[in-house]
Amino acid sequence: MKAILQQIKEEVVAGFTACGYDEKYGMVSLSNRPDLCQFQCNGALAAAKEYKKAPIAIAGEVAEKLAANSMFSKCEACPPGFINMNLSDEFIAQFVSKMADDTERFGVDKVSSPKKVMIDYGGPNVAKPLHVGHLRSAIIGESIKRTARFMGDEVIGDVHLGDWGLQMGLIITELKLRKPELVYFDENYDGEYPTEPPFSITELEEIYPCASGKSKEDPAYKEAAMTATYELQHGRKGYQALLTHILNVSVTDLKRNYEKLDVDFDLWKGESDAQPYIPDMVQKMKDDGFAYISEGALVVDVKEDTDTKEVPPCMILKSDGASLYNTTDLATLVWRMKDYNPDSVIYVVDKRQELYFTQVFRCAKKTGIVPADKNLYFVGFGTMNGKDGKPFKTRQGGVMRLEYLLQEVEEKMLEKIKENGTMNDEEAAKTAQIVGLSAVKYGDLSNQASKDYIFDIDRFTSAEGNTGPYILYTIVRCKSILTKAGVSSFDGAILPAHSESERGLQLELTKFMAALASAYEEMAPHKICAYIYDLANAFNRFYHDTKILAEEDAAVKASYLKLLWLTRGVLEKAIDLLGFNAPERM
Ligand code: ARG
């Protein structure tokens, strides 16, 4: 369906041209004075210069032309030259009726030229526990993915595991100290290995911080870890077998965690998958004259004339010939282009890596790894802070593990649910899980991604205010009324509003398409949150001053119920795009 603003705009453009003015003046926006009107056009103010007329005279002519249009209940010129418009209740009701009849998409069309998009998000590091720093990437990336998919794009989500680096050498070194008898440490070990991993995830997660701590204190230990990393990366069989074990154990655990978060990846590729592409890539950069030696290292210049801040060269190989994070990301783009050839790649990563990605993107374009007509986007997110304004920690002061965080939120929700005392233990636990997830995800997504935010468990789990649970309550309220009414099909149309609050609700519903379009185009899930918060408020206002089930006029009651059904549908679609869902009751 054509978005409401677009429909209005077409009429206003026709008004301007009919009065002899250029169509470019027919711009329309939501009113910034909702107390005066719903929509406004400021075009007459701009047209005044070209036509050397008073803006109010132009506005007056156009408004008069439009006043006869049944789309509007009001269309008037206001000094100094605005055109203030209200839609007629009939037009709004017809619009929302059509939305409701589109029971799958509620009037949202797919984009006319869908793209193939790859999203790099999650980015957990193998063998290191998943911490809250990775939470944001997963939550935001998942929402961007679902939104783009709903809009018709072909979307491939890749977790991009951090599985290539010193952490592997550290783990191997520590394991060697603890279990020197393992076959993998035999220098002549040649590849046959038992399927049982020689450690559990709990052990693995304890080993890494222990090894990392030791390497900071003991240079010999660090040296050993670096040697192990080198040997692993240069084909030592026993270490590669260990790597396979580390990966299997770690990925199983990661999958379990992401499942809890309702985050789902199409590809489980990692940094290690890029390694085979590095030698050819580097050779080509040299052959083409892009890469040169600077202070021993191999680099590619990426600065541009318009830079206001210095963008240092992109380092490709260190002076000892070792590859870096950059090298891996560039080589990852090599296989992404070769195997998938996406139109764009979106990276959802901590905003502190922004300069780094500027270097990588420019280098990829300049050296031809990524053709000029493709887009590389960086969606940087801020830090999740505790109430003290510092990066979020556990009560004991350590970095909070994702699992514990979710657990804490769930427990809090369970407490609240039990206070109400209407559910048995099983349903209460399940509901706490669903609502808890909405609290965490909405708490994150309702902020513009690039901003830091404060993780406030009391606020996020509250059923009042701009929170996930508030949205869920609203959905559950709609569902429960519909259940009580016992209707499941809605043949009639939604009638023109009977009250101010109903008009408010209908009007809010008309804005769904625009909200999704901007969330999609700007890769900004917070736009969906802002919209559904307004919608939930409009619905609750309507609910509080309308006797829905007690309405005696059958046609009016049917119209109310259809409106409710549409509200529920739009809200449920929106939260699905945000990455959570609603329980049957709360
Ligand atoms: N593993 C990285 C980290 O924990 C994030 C990876 C981001 N994606 C990428 N293509 N570099 O910081």
Residues whose N, C-alpha, C, O or C-beta is under 5 A from the ligand:
A	BS01	LIG	D120 G123 P124 N125 H160 G162 V349
